[in-house]
Amino acid sequence: MIEAFVLVVVKPGTEEKVYEALAKNEKIKEIYRVYGEYDIILRVEVGNIGELDSFHDKVLRRINNIEMTETLIASSYRG
């Protein structure tokens, strides 16, 4: 299992529209609207790097109002 955090920048005024479109995806385990340089942060769980590639290509890149993303792949977790 791969866990990644995706930082999302959207076109101004489209935050809620993008949030709603993303919230329906089963690979997204957490989604937050945030203030600052990024507009939305996602916690994504996928089975392998190929699934992460597919998530980027088939989900994120198909939402017109997303201007930029940055993906951080988690290397460890201490709970």
C-alpha positions in Angstrom: 0.0 0.0 0.0 1.3 3.5 -0.9 0.1 6.5 0.9 0.5 9.9 -0.7 -0.4 13.5 0.1 -1.4 15.6 -2.9 -1.2 19.4 -2.5 -3.6 21.1 -5.0 -3.8 24.6 -6.4 -7.1 25.5 -8.1 -8.4 28.4 -10.1 -9.6 31.2 -7.8 -13.3 30.8 -6.9 -13.5 27.1 -7.9 -12.4 25.6 -4.6 -15.8 24.2 -3.6 -16.4 22.8 -7.1 -13.1 20.9 -7.2 -13.5 19.8 -3.5 -16.9 18.2 -4.4 -15.5 16.5 -7.5 -12.6 15.0 -5.6 -14.5 14.0 -2.5 -16.4 11.3 -4.5 -13.2 9.3 -5.3 -12.7 6.1 -3.2 -8.9 6.4 -3.3 -9.0 9.7 -1.4 -9.2 8.9 2.3 -9.1 12.5 3.6 -9.6 15.8 1.9 -9.1 19.3 3.4 -9.7 22.8 2.1 -6.8 24.8 3.5 -5.5 28.4 3.5 -2.1 29.4 2.1 -0.1 28.4 -1.0 -2.3 25.4 -1.6 -6.1 25.2 -1.7 -6.8 21.5 -1.1 -4.8 18.7 0.5 -5.6 15.0 -0.2 -4.5 11.9 1.5 -4.6 9.1 -1.1 -4.1 5.4 -0.6 -3.2 3.2 -3.6 -1.9 -0.3 -4.1 1.2 0.6 -6.1 2.9 3.3 -8.1 1.0 2.4 -11.2 -2.3 3.1 -9.4 -0.9 6.5 -8.3 0.0 7.3 -11.9 -3.5 6.3 -12.9 -5.0 8.5 -10.2 -3.0 11.5 -11.5 -3.9 10.8 -15.1 -7.6 9.7 -14.8 -8.7 11.9 -11.8 -6.6 14.9 -11.2 -5.7 15.8 -14.8 -9.4 15.6 -15.9 -10.5 18.4 -13.5 -10.1 21.6 -15.6 -10.0 23.9 -12.6 -6.9 22.3 -11.1 -3.9 24.5 -11.9 -1.1 22.6 -10.2 -0.5 19.6 -7.9 2.5 18.4 -5.8 2.5 14.8 -4.7 4.4 13.7 -1.6 4.8 9.9 -1.1 4.9 9.0 2.5 7.9 6.9 3.6 6.9 6.2 7.2 4.1 6.7 9.7 4.2 6.7 13.5 0.7 6.7 15.1 
